[in-house]
């Protein structure tokens, strides 16, 4: 191989490496943003009548629960417990949908299809 051909091949390799590194940096940046979004994610749900309000984090852990005074006065404990569980489940389902949207948004363009 001639010296000119070797230089051209080396330049082509450098260009390819720079391209790969650039794509890696974009992907890494997207992963960092995704991690930040997940770390701060909170999703809330409300019971149909609005007397129970539950918030979960990205791990699905209950981080906030608010009950209207009406719920405590009018419902027996079994009904209140059932509605709390259902509301937390709705918040967790919303969390799953939000995580799916975030992951889809942060996929590299060639994998998003």
C-alpha positions as CSV (number, residue, x, y, z in Angstrom):
1,X,0.0,0.0,0.0
2,X,1.3,3.4,-0.8
3,X,1.8,6.1,1.7
4,X,-1.0,8.2,0.2
5,X,-3.4,5.2,0.4
6,X,-2.4,4.6,4.0
7,X,-3.1,8.2,4.9
8,X,-6.4,8.1,3.2
9,X,-7.3,4.9,5.1
10,X,-6.2,6.4,8.4
11,X,-8.3,9.5,7.8
12,X,-11.3,7.4,7.0
13,X,-10.8,5.4,10.2
14,X,-10.5,8.7,12.2
15,X,-13.7,10.0,10.6
16,X,-15.5,6.8,11.4
17,X,-14.2,6.8,15.0
18,X,-15.3,10.5,15.4
19,X,-18.8,9.6,14.1
20,X,-19.1,6.6,16.5
21,X,-17.9,8.7,19.4
22,X,-20.4,11.4,18.5
23,X,-23.3,8.9,18.5
24,X,-22.0,7.5,21.8
25,X,-22.0,11.0,23.4
26,X,-25.6,11.6,22.2
27,X,-26.7,8.3,23.6
28,X,-24.9,8.9,26.9
29,X,-26.6,12.4,27.2
30,X,-30.0,10.8,26.5
31,X,-29.4,8.2,29.2
32,X,-28.4,10.9,31.7
33,X,-31.5,12.9,30.9
34,X,-33.7,9.7,31.3
35,X,-32.1,9.0,34.6
36,X,-32.8,12.5,35.9
37,X,-36.4,12.3,34.7
38,X,-36.9,9.0,36.4
39,X,-35.3,10.2,39.6
40,X,-37.8,13.1,39.9
41,X,-40.9,11.4,38.5
42,X,-44.1,11.5,40.4
43,X,-47.5,10.4,39.1
44,X,-50.8,11.1,40.8
45,X,-54.3,9.7,40.5
46,X,-57.5,10.6,42.1
47,X,-60.5,8.4,43.0
48,X,-63.6,8.9,40.7
49,X,-65.3,11.1,43.3
50,X,-62.1,13.0,44.1
51,X,-61.9,12.2,47.8
52,X,-58.7,10.1,47.6
53,X,-55.6,11.4,45.9
54,X,-52.4,9.2,45.7
55,X,-49.0,10.0,44.3
56,X,-46.3,7.4,43.4
57,X,-42.7,7.8,42.4
58,X,-40.9,6.1,39.5
59,X,-40.4,3.0,41.6
60,X,-44.2,2.8,42.2
61,X,-43.8,3.7,45.9
62,X,-46.6,5.7,47.5
63,X,-45.1,9.1,48.3
64,X,-48.2,11.1,49.1
65,X,-51.8,10.2,50.1
66,X,-54.5,12.7,50.7
67,X,-58.0,12.0,51.9
68,X,-61.0,14.3,51.9
69,X,-62.7,14.6,55.3
70,X,-65.9,13.3,53.6
71,X,-64.2,9.9,52.9
72,X,-63.3,9.5,56.6
73,X,-66.8,10.4,57.8
74,X,-69.0,8.6,55.3
75,X,-67.2,5.4,54.4
76,X,-66.5,2.4,56.5
77,X,-62.8,1.3,56.8
78,X,-63.1,-1.5,54.3
79,X,-64.6,0.8,51.6
80,X,-62.0,3.4,52.3
81,X,-59.2,0.9,52.1
82,X,-60.4,-0.5,48.8
83,X,-60.7,2.9,47.2
84,X,-57.2,3.8,48.5
85,X,-55.7,0.7,46.9
86,X,-57.5,1.3,43.6
87,X,-56.3,4.9,43.5
88,X,-52.7,3.9,44.2
89,X,-53.0,1.2,41.5
90,X,-54.3,3.8,39.0
91,X,-51.3,6.1,39.9
92,X,-48.9,3.1,39.4
93,X,-50.5,2.3,36.0
94,X,-50.0,6.0,35.0
95,X,-46.4,5.7,36.1
96,X,-45.9,2.8,33.8
97,X,-47.3,4.7,30.9
98,X,-45.1,7.7,31.7
99,X,-42.0,5.6,31.9
100,X,-42.8,4.0,28.6
101,X,-43.1,7.4,27.0
102,X,-39.8,8.6,28.5
103,X,-38.0,5.5,27.3
104,X,-39.5,5.8,23.8
105,X,-38.5,9.4,23.7
106,X,-34.9,8.7,24.6
107,X,-34.3,5.8,22.2
108,X,-31.7,6.4,19.5
109,X,-33.5,7.3,16.2
110,X,-32.7,4.0,14.5
111,X,-34.3,2.1,17.4
112,X,-37.4,4.2,17.9
113,X,-39.3,2.6,15.0
